[in-house]
Amino acid sequence: MIRVQKGMNVNYLGRLGKILVIDEQEQFALFESYNSHKQYAVPLEELEEIEAQLPLSLESSRY
Protein backbone atom coordinates (compact mmCIF):
# COMPACT_ATOMS: atom_id res chain seq x y z
CA MET A 1 0.00 0.00 0.00
CA ILE A 2 1.11 3.59 -0.69
CA ARG A 3 2.74 5.41 2.21
CA VAL A 4 1.37 8.94 2.72
CA GLN A 5 4.07 11.48 3.62
CA LYS A 6 4.20 15.07 4.83
CA GLY A 7 4.53 17.47 1.90
CA MET A 8 2.85 15.06 -0.51
CA ASN A 9 0.44 16.50 -3.10
CA VAL A 10 -2.95 14.81 -2.94
CA ASN A 11 -6.31 15.03 -4.72
CA TYR A 12 -8.93 14.76 -1.94
CA LEU A 13 -12.65 15.18 -2.69
CA GLY A 14 -11.80 16.81 -6.00
CA ARG A 15 -9.49 19.32 -4.35
CA LEU A 16 -5.77 19.42 -5.05
CA GLY A 17 -3.74 20.12 -1.94
CA LYS A 18 -0.89 19.16 0.31
CA ILE A 19 -0.39 17.03 3.41
CA LEU A 20 0.73 19.38 6.21
CA VAL A 21 0.93 17.09 9.24
CA ILE A 22 0.64 13.37 9.89
CA ASP A 23 -0.48 12.05 13.28
CA GLU A 24 0.79 8.46 13.35
CA GLN A 25 -0.81 7.72 16.71
CA GLU A 26 -4.32 8.79 15.70
CA GLN A 27 -3.82 7.71 12.04
CA PHE A 28 -4.95 11.05 10.58
CA ALA A 29 -3.37 13.57 8.22
CA LEU A 30 -4.02 17.31 7.99
CA PHE A 31 -4.72 18.20 4.36
CA GLU A 32 -4.89 21.78 3.02
CA SER A 33 -6.52 22.67 -0.29
CA TYR A 34 -4.40 24.86 -2.59
CA ASN A 35 -7.34 26.92 -3.88
CA SER A 36 -9.50 27.50 -0.80
CA HIS A 37 -6.82 26.92 1.86
CA LYS A 38 -9.39 24.94 3.84
CA GLN A 39 -7.95 22.24 6.04
CA TYR A 40 -9.34 18.75 6.58
CA ALA A 41 -8.43 15.97 9.00
CA VAL A 42 -8.42 12.84 6.85
CA PRO A 43 -7.88 9.22 7.94
CA LEU A 44 -4.56 7.92 6.59
CA GLU A 45 -6.27 4.77 5.34
CA GLU A 46 -8.62 6.86 3.18
CA LEU A 47 -5.73 8.86 1.70
CA GLU A 48 -3.80 5.68 0.94
CA GLU A 49 -6.82 4.23 -0.90
CA ILE A 50 -7.24 7.44 -2.93
CA GLU A 51 -3.54 7.51 -3.75
CA ALA A 52 -3.62 3.89 -4.92
CA GLN A 53 -6.49 4.68 -7.32
CA LEU A 54 -5.24 8.09 -8.51
CA PRO A 55 -1.44 8.11 -8.30
CA LEU A 56 -0.68 11.80 -8.22
CA SER A 57 1.86 12.52 -5.60
CA LEU A 58 4.67 10.05 -5.31
CA GLU A 59 6.95 13.08 -5.32
CA SER A 60 6.79 15.25 -2.22
CA SER A 61 6.89 18.98 -2.77
CA ARG A 62 10.20 20.65 -1.99
CA TYR A 63 8.65 23.89 -0.70
PQR file with spaces between the fields and no chain letter, atoms N, CA, C, O and H, PARSE charges and radii, in Angstrom:
ATOM       1  N    MET     1       0.847   -1.185    0.000 -0.4000 1.5000
ATOM       2  CA   MET     1       0.000    0.000    0.000 -0.0000 2.0000
ATOM       3  C    MET     1       0.892    1.248    0.000  0.5500 1.7000
ATOM       4  O    MET     1       2.007    1.220    0.520 -0.5500 1.4000
ATOM       5  N    ILE     2       0.396    2.331   -0.582 -0.4000 1.5000
ATOM       6  CA   ILE     2       1.114    3.590   -0.694 -0.0000 2.0000
ATOM       7  C    ILE     2       1.290    4.205    0.689  0.5500 1.7000
ATOM       8  O    ILE     2       0.372    4.179    1.509 -0.5500 1.4000
ATOM       9  H    ILE     2      -0.510    2.354   -1.004  0.4000 1.0000
ATOM      10  N    ARG     3       2.458    4.749    0.940 -0.4000 1.5000
ATOM      11  CA   ARG     3       2.743    5.411    2.213 -0.0000 2.0000
ATOM      12  C    ARG     3       2.561    6.916    2.045  0.5500 1.7000
ATOM      13  O    ARG     3       3.271    7.537    1.255 -0.5500 1.4000
ATOM      14  H    ARG     3       3.204    4.769    0.274  0.4000 1.0000
ATOM      15  N    VAL     4       1.623    7.507    2.773 -0.4000 1.5000
ATOM      16  CA   VAL     4       1.373    8.943    2.721 -0.0000 2.0000
ATOM      17  C    VAL     4       2.464    9.648    3.521  0.5500 1.7000
ATOM      18  O    VAL     4       2.825    9.210    4.613 -0.5500 1.4000
ATOM      19  H    VAL     4       1.046    7.002    3.415  0.4000 1.0000
ATOM      20  N    GLN     5       2.986   10.749    2.967 -0.4000 1.5000
ATOM      21  CA   GLN     5       4.071   11.483    3.616 -0.0000 2.0000
ATOM      22  C    GLN     5       3.750   12.969    3.695  0.5500 1.7000
ATOM      23  O    GLN     5       2.995   13.502    2.882 -0.5500 1.4000
ATOM      24  H    GLN     5       2.693   11.105    2.080  0.4000 1.0000
ATOM      25  N    LYS     6       4.335   13.624    4.687 -0.4000 1.5000
ATOM      26  CA   LYS     6       4.203   15.073    4.827 -0.0000 2.0000
ATOM      27  C    LYS     6       4.772   15.742    3.576  0.5500 1.7000
ATOM      28  O    LYS     6       5.825   15.344    3.077 -0.5500 1.4000
ATOM      29  H    LYS     6       4.948   13.190    5.348  0.4000 1.0000
ATOM      30  N    GLY     7       4.078   16.749    3.081 -0.4000 1.5000
ATOM      31  CA   GLY     7       4.529   17.469    1.898 -0.0000 2.0000
ATOM      32  C    GLY     7       4.015   16.889    0.596  0.5500 1.7000
ATOM      33  O    GLY     7       4.215   17.473   -0.469 -0.5500 1.4000
ATOM      34  H    GLY     7       3.223   17.072    3.487  0.4000 1.0000
ATOM      35  N    MET     8       3.354   15.742    0.674 -0.4000 1.5000
ATOM      36  CA   MET     8       2.851   15.060   -0.513 -0.0000 2.0000
ATOM      37  C    MET     8       1.659   15.820   -1.095  0.5500 1.7000
ATOM      38  O    MET     8       0.812   16.315   -0.352 -0.5500 1.4000
ATOM      39  H    MET     8       3.192   15.267    1.539  0.4000 1.0000
ATOM      40  N    ASN     9       1.596   15.909   -2.409 -0.4000 1.5000
ATOM      41  CA   ASN     9       0.442   16.495   -3.099 -0.0000 2.0000
ATOM      42  C    ASN     9      -0.620   15.417   -3.249  0.5500 1.7000
ATOM      43  O    ASN     9      -0.326   14.285   -3.634 -0.5500 1.4000
ATOM      44  H    ASN     9       2.284   15.506   -3.013  0.4000 1.0000
ATOM      45  N    VAL    10      -1.867   15.787   -2.938 -0.4000 1.5000
ATOM      46  CA   VAL    10      -2.950   14.808   -2.943 -0.0000 2.0000
ATOM      47  C    VAL    10      -4.205   15.432   -3.553  0.5500 1.7000
ATOM      48  O    VAL    10      -4.437   16.633   -3.417 -0.5500 1.4000
ATOM      49  H    VAL    10      -2.106   16.707   -2.625  0.4000 1.0000
ATOM      50  N    ASN    11      -5.002   14.617   -4.218 -0.4000 1.5000
ATOM      51  CA   ASN    11      -6.310   15.033   -4.719 -0.0000 2.0000
ATOM      52  C    ASN    11      -7.344   14.418   -3.783  0.5500 1.7000
ATOM      53  O    ASN    11      -7.589   13.213   -3.838 -0.5500 1.4000
ATOM      54  H    ASN    11      -4.813   13.641   -4.329  0.4000 1.0000
ATOM      55  N    TYR    12      -7.953   15.236   -2.923 -0.4000 1.5000
ATOM      56  CA   TYR    12      -8.926   14.757   -1.942 -0.0000 2.0000
ATOM      57  C    TYR    12     -10.264   15.446   -2.190  0.5500 1.7000
ATOM      58  O    TYR    12     -10.342   16.674   -2.171 -0.5500 1.4000
ATOM      59  H    TYR    12      -7.754   16.215   -2.878  0.4000 1.0000
ATOM      60  N    LEU    13     -11.307   14.671   -2.420 -0.4000 1.5000
ATOM      61  CA   LEU    13     -12.654   15.180   -2.689 -0.0000 2.0000
ATOM      62  C    LEU    13     -12.656   16.196   -3.828  0.5500 1.7000
ATOM      63  O    LEU    13     -13.368   17.199   -3.779 -0.5500 1.4000
ATOM      64  H    LEU    13     -11.244   13.673   -2.435  0.4000 1.0000
ATOM      65  N    GLY    14     -11.856   15.927   -4.846 -0.4000 1.5000
ATOM      66  CA   GLY    14     -11.800   16.815   -6.001 -0.0000 2.0000
ATOM      67  C    GLY    14     -10.986   18.068   -5.783  0.5500 1.7000
ATOM      68  O    GLY    14     -10.980   18.962   -6.629 -0.5500 1.4000
ATOM      69  H    GLY    14     -11.278   15.113   -4.886  0.4000 1.0000
ATOM      70  N    ARG    15     -10.300   18.145   -4.662 -0.4000 1.5000
ATOM      71  CA   ARG    15      -9.490   19.322   -4.348 -0.0000 2.0000
ATOM      72  C    ARG    15      -8.015   18.927   -4.324  0.5500 1.7000
ATOM      73  O    ARG    15      -7.632   17.972   -3.649 -0.5500 1.4000
ATOM      74  H    ARG    15     -10.305   17.419   -3.975  0.4000 1.0000
ATOM      75  N    LEU    16      -7.207   19.656   -5.052 -0.4000 1.5000
ATOM      76  CA   LEU    16      -5.773   19.417   -5.045 -0.0000 2.0000
ATOM      77  C    LEU    16      -5.177   20.165   -3.869  0.5500 1.7000
ATOM      78  O    LEU    16      -5.475   21.340   -3.655 -0.5500 1.4000
ATOM      79  H    LEU    16      -7.519   20.432   -5.600  0.4000 1.0000
ATOM      80  N    GLY    17      -4.337   19.485   -3.108 -0.4000 1.5000
ATOM      81  CA   GLY    17      -3.742   20.120   -1.941 -0.0000 2.0000
ATOM      82  C    GLY    17      -2.520   19.371   -1.468  0.5500 1.7000
ATOM      83  O    GLY    17      -1.947   18.552   -2.186 -0.5500 1.4000
ATOM      84  H    GLY    17      -4.096   18.530   -3.281  0.4000 1.0000
ATOM      85  N    LYS    18      -2.135   19.669   -0.243 -0.4000 1.5000
ATOM      86  CA   LYS    18      -0.889   19.157    0.310 -0.0000 2.0000
ATOM      87  C    LYS    18      -1.109   18.619    1.722  0.5500 1.7000
ATOM      88  O    LYS    18      -1.922   19.146    2.482 -0.5500 1.4000
ATOM      89  H    LYS    18      -2.600   20.335    0.341  0.4000 1.0000
ATOM      90  N    ILE    19      -0.378   17.570    2.058 -0.4000 1.5000
ATOM      91  CA   ILE    19      -0.391   17.033    3.415 -0.0000 2.0000
ATOM      92  C    ILE    19       0.515   17.905    4.275  0.5500 1.7000
ATOM      93  O    ILE    19       1.703   18.045    3.984 -0.5500 1.4000
ATOM      94  H    ILE    19       0.283   17.141    1.441  0.4000 1.0000
ATOM      95  N    LEU    20      -0.045   18.496    5.340 -0.4000 1.5000
ATOM      96  CA   LEU    20       0.728   19.380    6.208 -0.0000 2.0000
ATOM      97  C    LEU    20       1.325   18.645    7.399  0.5500 1.7000
ATOM      98  O    LEU    20       2.487   18.852    7.749 -0.5500 1.4000
ATOM      99  H    LEU    20      -1.010   18.383    5.576  0.4000 1.0000
ATOM     100  N    VAL    21       0.523   17.785    8.018 -0.4000 1.5000
ATOM     101  CA   VAL    21       0.927   17.092    9.240 -0.0000 2.0000
ATOM     102  C    VAL    21       0.367   15.683    9.213  0.5500 1.7000
ATOM     103  O    VAL    21      -0.733   15.451    8.713 -0.5500 1.4000
ATOM     104  H    VAL    21      -0.421   17.617    7.733  0.4000 1.0000
ATOM     105  N    ILE    22       1.129   14.746    9.751 -0.4000 1.5000
ATOM     106  CA   ILE    22       0.644   13.369    9.895 -0.0000 2.0000
ATOM     107  C    ILE    22       0.707   12.993   11.370  0.5500 1.7000
ATOM     108  O    ILE    22       1.750   13.127   12.009 -0.5500 1.4000
ATOM     109  H    ILE    22       2.023   14.934   10.157  0.4000 1.0000
ATOM     110  N    ASP    23      -0.408   12.526   11.898 -0.4000 1.5000
ATOM     111  CA   ASP    23      -0.477   12.045   13.279 -0.0000 2.0000
ATOM     112  C    ASP    23      -0.493   10.522   13.226  0.5500 1.7000
ATOM     113  O    ASP    23      -1.537    9.909   13.003 -0.5500 1.4000
ATOM     114  H    ASP    23      -1.255   12.418   11.379  0.4000 1.0000
ATOM     115  N    GLU    24       0.665    9.923   13.432 -0.4000 1.5000
ATOM     116  CA   GLU    24       0.794    8.463   13.346 -0.0000 2.0000
ATOM     117  C    GLU    24      -0.027    7.763   14.426  0.5500 1.7000
ATOM     118  O    GLU    24      -0.596    6.699   14.181 -0.5500 1.4000
ATOM     119  H    GLU    24       1.513   10.421   13.613  0.4000 1.0000
ATOM     120  N    GLN    25      -0.090    8.348   15.604 -0.4000 1.5000
ATOM     121  CA   GLN    25      -0.806    7.715   16.714 -0.0000 2.0000
ATOM     122  C    GLN    25      -2.307    7.644   16.439  0.5500 1.7000
ATOM     123  O    GLN    25      -2.930    6.603   16.649 -0.5500 1.4000
ATOM     124  H    GLN    25       0.372    9.213   15.803  0.4000 1.0000
ATOM     125  N    GLU    26      -2.882    8.739   15.974 -0.4000 1.5000
ATOM     126  CA   GLU    26      -4.320    8.787   15.695 -0.0000 2.0000
ATOM     127  C    GLU    26      -4.661    8.325   14.284  0.5500 1.7000
ATOM     128  O    GLU    26      -5.832    8.119   13.966 -0.5500 1.4000
ATOM     129  H    GLU    26      -2.377    9.585   15.803  0.4000 1.0000
ATOM     130  N    GLN    27      -3.646    8.159   13.431 -0.4000 1.5000
ATOM     131  CA   GLN    27      -3.820    7.707   12.041 -0.0000 2.0000
ATOM     132  C    GLN    27      -4.635    8.693   11.204  0.5500 1.7000
ATOM     133  O    GLN    27      -5.522    8.300   10.447 -0.5500 1.4000
ATOM     134  H    GLN    27      -2.694    8.326   13.689  0.4000 1.0000
ATOM     135  N    PHE    28      -4.316    9.988   11.356 -0.4000 1.5000
ATOM     136  CA   PHE    28      -4.948   11.048   10.579 -0.0000 2.0000
ATOM     137  C    PHE    28      -3.881   11.934    9.960  0.5500 1.7000
ATOM     138  O    PHE    28      -2.758   12.022   10.457 -0.5500 1.4000
ATOM     139  H    PHE    28      -3.595   10.307   11.972  0.4000 1.0000
ATOM     140  N    ALA    29      -4.251   12.592    8.861 -0.4000 1.5000
ATOM     141  CA   ALA    29      -3.375   13.572    8.223 -0.0000 2.0000
ATOM     142  C    ALA    29      -4.142   14.880    8.101  0.5500 1.7000
ATOM     143  O    ALA    29      -5.359   14.880    7.912 -0.5500 1.4000
ATOM     144  H    ALA    29      -5.163   12.520    8.457  0.4000 1.0000
ATOM     145  N    LEU    30      -3.425   15.996    8.209 -0.4000 1.5000
ATOM     146  CA   LEU    30      -4.023   17.305    7.991 -0.0000 2.0000
ATOM     147  C    LEU    30      -3.731   17.700    6.552  0.5500 1.7000
ATOM     148  O    LEU    30      -2.575   17.843    6.155 -0.5500 1.4000
ATOM     149  H    LEU    30      -2.437   15.996    8.363  0.4000 1.0000
ATOM     150  N    PHE    31      -4.795   17.875    5.780 -0.4000 1.5000
ATOM     151  CA   PHE    31      -4.720   18.203    4.360 -0.0000 2.0000
ATOM     152  C    PHE    31      -5.187   19.640    4.167  0.5500 1.7000
ATOM     153  O    PHE    31      -6.192   20.046    4.749 -0.5500 1.4000
ATOM     154  H    PHE    31      -5.734   17.759    6.103  0.4000 1.0000
ATOM     155  N    GLU    32      -4.458   20.423    3.343 -0.4000 1.5000
ATOM     156  CA   GLU    32      -4.887   21.781    3.022 -0.0000 2.0000
ATOM     157  C    GLU    32      -5.056   21.926    1.520  0.5500 1.7000
ATOM     158  O    GLU    32      -4.161   21.587    0.747 -0.5500 1.4000
ATOM     159  H    GLU    32      -3.642   20.093    2.869  0.4000 1.0000
ATOM     160  N    SER    33      -6.216   22.436    1.116 -0.4000 1.5000
ATOM     161  CA   SER    33      -6.522   22.671   -0.294 -0.0000 2.0000
ATOM     162  C    SER    33      -5.714   23.864   -0.795  0.5500 1.7000
ATOM     163  O    SER    33      -5.598   24.873   -0.100 -0.5500 1.4000
ATOM     164  H    SER    33      -6.943   22.711    1.744  0.4000 1.0000
ATOM     165  N    TYR    34      -5.155   23.752   -2.003 -0.4000 1.5000
ATOM     166  CA   TYR    34      -4.396   24.860   -2.586 -0.0000 2.0000
ATOM     167  C    TYR    34      -5.286   26.055   -2.904  0.5500 1.7000
ATOM     168  O    TYR    34      -4.890   27.194   -2.657 -0.5500 1.4000
ATOM     169  H    TYR    34      -5.250   22.933   -2.568  0.4000 1.0000
ATOM     170  N    ASN    35      -6.478   25.819   -3.445 -0.4000 1.5000
ATOM     171  CA   ASN    35      -7.344   26.924   -3.875 -0.0000 2.0000
ATOM     172  C    ASN    35      -8.036   27.631   -2.716  0.5500 1.7000
ATOM     173  O    ASN    35      -7.952   28.854   -2.598 -0.5500 1.4000
ATOM     174  H    ASN    35      -6.799   24.894   -3.645  0.4000 1.0000
ATOM     175  N    SER    36      -8.710   26.882   -1.870 -0.4000 1.5000
ATOM     176  CA   SER    36      -9.505   27.499   -0.803 -0.0000 2.0000
ATOM     177  C    SER    36      -8.735   27.639    0.507  0.5500 1.7000
ATOM     178  O    SER    36      -9.156   28.383    1.393 -0.5500 1.4000
ATOM     179  H    SER    36      -8.778   25.889   -1.966  0.4000 1.0000
ATOM     180  N    HIS    37      -7.632   26.948    0.637 -0.4000 1.5000
ATOM     181  CA   HIS    37      -6.819   26.922    1.860 -0.0000 2.0000
ATOM     182  C    HIS    37      -7.586   26.357    3.049  0.5500 1.7000
ATOM     183  O    HIS    37      -7.203   26.574    4.198 -0.5500 1.4000
ATOM     184  H    HIS    37      -7.290   26.344   -0.083  0.4000 1.0000
ATOM     185  N    LYS    38      -8.675   25.628    2.772 -0.4000 1.5000
ATOM     186  CA   LYS    38      -9.395   24.938    3.841 -0.0000 2.0000
ATOM     187  C    LYS    38      -8.587   23.717    4.247  0.5500 1.7000
ATOM     188  O    LYS    38      -7.904   23.100    3.429 -0.5500 1.4000
ATOM     189  H    LYS    38      -8.986   25.451    1.838  0.4000 1.0000
ATOM     190  N    GLN    39      -8.679   23.381    5.530 -0.4000 1.5000
ATOM     191  CA   GLN    39      -7.946   22.236    6.044 -0.0000 2.0000
ATOM     192  C    GLN    39      -8.916   21.151    6.488  0.5500 1.7000
ATOM     193  O    GLN    39      -9.991   21.431    7.018 -0.5500 1.4000
ATOM     194  H    GLN    39      -9.234   23.882    6.194  0.4000 1.0000
ATOM     195  N    TYR    40      -8.512   19.908    6.260 -0.4000 1.5000
ATOM     196  CA   TYR    40      -9.337   18.747    6.576 -0.0000 2.0000
ATOM     197  C    TYR    40      -8.488   17.715    7.313  0.5500 1.7000
ATOM     198  O    TYR    40      -7.339   17.471    6.946 -0.5500 1.4000
ATOM     199  H    TYR    40      -7.638   19.680    5.830  0.4000 1.0000
ATOM     200  N    ALA    41      -9.060   17.114    8.352 -0.4000 1.5000
ATOM     201  CA   ALA    41      -8.432   15.967    9.005 -0.0000 2.0000
ATOM     202  C    ALA    41      -8.950   14.728    8.286  0.5500 1.7000
ATOM     203  O    ALA    41     -10.153   14.465    8.272 -0.5500 1.4000
ATOM     204  H    ALA    41      -9.994   17.313    8.650  0.4000 1.0000
ATOM     205  N    VAL    42      -8.040   13.975    7.693 -0.4000 1.5000
ATOM     206  CA   VAL    42      -8.419   12.844    6.850 -0.0000 2.0000
ATOM     207  C    VAL    42      -7.745   11.575    7.377  0.5500 1.7000
ATOM     208  O    VAL    42      -6.546   11.588    7.657 -0.5500 1.4000
ATOM     209  H    VAL    42      -7.063   14.188    7.704  0.4000 1.0000
ATOM     210  N    PRO    43      -8.499   10.478    7.517 -0.5600 1.5000
ATOM     211  CA   PRO    43      -7.881    9.216    7.940  0.2800 2.0000
ATOM     212  C    PRO    43      -6.794    8.790    6.942  0.5500 1.7000
ATOM     213  O    PRO    43      -6.996    8.861    5.729 -0.5500 1.4000
ATOM     214  N    LEU    44      -5.660    8.355    7.453 -0.4000 1.5000
ATOM     215  CA   LEU    44      -4.562    7.918    6.585 -0.0000 2.0000
ATOM     216  C    LEU    44      -4.996    6.796    5.654  0.5500 1.7000
ATOM     217  O    LEU    44      -4.596    6.759    4.490 -0.5500 1.4000
ATOM     218  H    LEU    44      -5.495    8.298    8.438  0.4000 1.0000
ATOM     219  N    GLU    45      -5.804    5.892    6.158 -0.4000 1.5000
ATOM     220  CA   GLU    45      -6.269    4.767    5.338 -0.0000 2.0000
ATOM     221  C    GLU    45      -7.027    5.269    4.103  0.5500 1.7000
ATOM     222  O    GLU    45      -6.862    4.738    3.005 -0.5500 1.4000
ATOM     223  H    GLU    45      -6.129    5.921    7.103  0.4000 1.0000
ATOM     224  N    GLU    46      -7.851    6.291    4.298 -0.4000 1.5000
ATOM     225  CA   GLU    46      -8.619    6.860    3.184 -0.0000 2.0000
ATOM     226  C    GLU    46      -7.686    7.505    2.154  0.5500 1.7000
ATOM     227  O    GLU    46      -7.878    7.332    0.950 -0.5500 1.4000
ATOM     228  H    GLU    46      -7.985    6.722    5.191  0.4000 1.0000
ATOM     229  N    LEU    47      -6.685    8.241    2.620 -0.4000 1.5000
ATOM     230  CA   LEU    47      -5.727    8.864    1.695 -0.0000 2.0000
ATOM     231  C    LEU    47      -4.930    7.819    0.929  0.5500 1.7000
ATOM     232  O    LEU    47      -4.658    7.988   -0.259 -0.5500 1.4000
ATOM     233  H    LEU    47      -6.529    8.382    3.597  0.4000 1.0000
ATOM     234  N    GLU    48      -4.558    6.743    1.605 -0.4000 1.5000
ATOM     235  CA   GLU    48      -3.798    5.682    0.939 -0.0000 2.0000
ATOM     236  C    GLU    48      -4.632    5.001   -0.140  0.5500 1.7000
ATOM     237  O    GLU    48      -4.108    4.640   -1.194 -0.5500 1.4000
ATOM     238  H    GLU    48      -4.779    6.606    2.570  0.4000 1.0000
ATOM     239  N    GLU    49      -5.929    4.824    0.115 -0.4000 1.5000
ATOM     240  CA   GLU    49      -6.818    4.235   -0.895 -0.0000 2.0000
ATOM     241  C    GLU    49      -6.959    5.161   -2.104  0.5500 1.7000
ATOM     242  O    GLU    49      -6.911    4.710   -3.248 -0.5500 1.4000
ATOM     243  H    GLU    49      -6.355    5.117    0.971  0.4000 1.0000
ATOM     244  N    ILE    50      -7.133    6.453   -1.842 -0.4000 1.5000
ATOM     245  CA   ILE    50      -7.240    7.436   -2.929 -0.0000 2.0000
ATOM     246  C    ILE    50      -5.960    7.444   -3.738  0.5500 1.7000
ATOM     247  O    ILE    50      -6.005    7.444   -4.969 -0.5500 1.4000
ATOM     248  H    ILE    50      -7.172    6.819   -0.912  0.4000 1.0000
ATOM     249  N    GLU    51      -4.838    7.452   -3.079 -0.4000 1.5000
ATOM     250  CA   GLU    51      -3.539    7.514   -3.752 -0.0000 2.0000
ATOM     251  C    GLU    51      -3.303    6.275   -4.608  0.5500 1.7000
ATOM     252  O    GLU    51      -2.693    6.362   -5.674 -0.5500 1.4000
ATOM     253  H    GLU    51      -4.801    7.452   -2.080  0.4000 1.0000
ATOM     254  N    ALA    52      -3.782    5.125   -4.145 -0.4000 1.5000
ATOM     255  CA   ALA    52      -3.619    3.889   -4.919 -0.0000 2.0000
ATOM     256  C    ALA    52      -4.448    3.942   -6.204  0.5500 1.7000
ATOM     257  O    ALA    52      -4.036    3.402   -7.231 -0.5500 1.4000
ATOM     258  H    ALA    52      -4.277    5.055   -3.279  0.4000 1.0000
ATOM     259  N    GLN    53      -5.613    4.589   -6.149 -0.4000 1.5000
ATOM     260  CA   GLN    53      -6.489    4.684   -7.321 -0.0000 2.0000
ATOM     261  C    GLN    53      -6.074    5.804   -8.266  0.5500 1.7000
ATOM     262  O    GLN    53      -6.169    5.657   -9.485 -0.5500 1.4000
ATOM     263  H    GLN    53      -5.948    5.027   -5.315  0.4000 1.0000
ATOM     264  N    LEU    54      -5.618    6.915   -7.714 -0.4000 1.5000
ATOM     265  CA   LEU    54      -5.239    8.090   -8.509 -0.0000 2.0000
ATOM     266  C    LEU    54      -3.810    8.499   -8.171  0.5500 1.7000
ATOM     267  O    LEU    54      -3.609    9.485   -7.462 -0.5500 1.4000
ATOM     268  H    LEU    54      -5.541    7.034   -6.724  0.4000 1.0000
ATOM     269  N    PRO    55      -2.824    7.772   -8.658 -0.5600 1.5000
ATOM     270  CA   PRO    55      -1.443    8.110   -8.301  0.2800 2.0000
ATOM     271  C    PRO    55      -1.080    9.504   -8.804  0.5500 1.7000
ATOM     272  O    PRO    55      -0.949    9.732  -10.007 -0.5500 1.4000
ATOM     273  N    LEU    56      -0.924   10.415   -7.877 -0.4000 1.5000
ATOM     274  CA   LEU    56      -0.683   11.801   -8.225 -0.0000 2.0000
ATOM     275  C    LEU    56       0.592   12.308   -7.584  0.5500 1.7000
ATOM     276  O    LEU    56       1.279   13.158   -8.149 -0.5500 1.4000
ATOM     277  H    LEU    56      -1.031   10.230   -6.900  0.4000 1.0000
ATOM     278  N    SER    57       0.909   11.797   -6.422 -0.4000 1.5000
ATOM     279  CA   SER    57       1.858   12.517   -5.599 -0.0000 2.0000
ATOM     280  C    SER    57       2.986   11.672   -5.034  0.5500 1.7000
ATOM     281  O    SER    57       3.332   11.808   -3.861 -0.5500 1.4000
ATOM     282  H    SER    57       0.351   11.106   -5.963  0.4000 1.0000
ATOM     283  N    LEU    58       3.548   10.825   -5.830 -0.4000 1.5000
ATOM     284  CA   LEU    58       4.666   10.053   -5.311 -0.0000 2.0000
ATOM     285  C    LEU    58       5.852   10.957   -4.994  0.5500 1.7000
ATOM     286  O    LEU    58       6.720   10.588   -4.203 -0.5500 1.4000
ATOM     287  H    LEU    58       3.267   10.714   -6.783  0.4000 1.0000
ATOM     288  N    GLU    59       5.890   12.127   -5.601 -0.4000 1.5000
ATOM     289  CA   GLU    59       6.951   13.079   -5.317 -0.0000 2.0000
ATOM     290  C    GLU    59       6.446   14.080   -4.288  0.5500 1.7000
ATOM     291  O    GLU    59       5.404   14.702   -4.493 -0.5500 1.4000
ATOM     292  H    GLU    59       5.185   12.427   -6.243  0.4000 1.0000
ATOM     293  N    SER    60       7.159   14.242   -3.200 -0.4000 1.5000
ATOM     294  CA   SER    60       6.794   15.255   -2.219 -0.0000 2.0000
ATOM     295  C    SER    60       7.265   16.613   -2.717  0.5500 1.7000
ATOM     296  O    SER    60       8.291   16.723   -3.387 -0.5500 1.4000
ATOM     297  H    SER    60       8.005   13.737   -3.034  0.4000 1.0000
ATOM     298  N    SER    61       6.518   17.618   -2.388 -0.4000 1.5000
ATOM     299  CA   SER    61       6.891   18.978   -2.769 -0.0000 2.0000
ATOM     300  C    SER    61       8.148   19.388   -2.014  0.5500 1.7000
ATOM     301  O    SER    61       8.363   18.956   -0.882 -0.5500 1.4000
ATOM     302  H    SER    61       5.684   17.529   -1.844  0.4000 1.0000
ATOM     303  N    ARG    62       8.953   20.194   -2.619 -0.4000 1.5000
ATOM     304  CA   ARG    62      10.197   20.647   -1.988 -0.0000 2.0000
ATOM     305  C    ARG    62      10.048   21.997   -1.301  0.5500 1.7000
ATOM     306  O    ARG    62      11.033   22.538   -0.800 -0.5500 1.4000
ATOM     307  H    ARG    62       8.778   20.544   -3.539  0.4000 1.0000
ATOM     308  N    TYR    63       8.843   22.552   -1.264 -0.4000 1.5000
ATOM     309  CA   TYR    63       8.651   23.886   -0.696 -0.0000 2.0000
ATOM     310  C    TYR    63       8.588   23.853    0.800  0.5500 1.7000
ATOM     311  O    TYR    63       8.429   24.896    1.434 -0.5500 1.4000
ATOM     312  H    TYR    63       8.043   22.112   -1.671  0.4000 1.0000
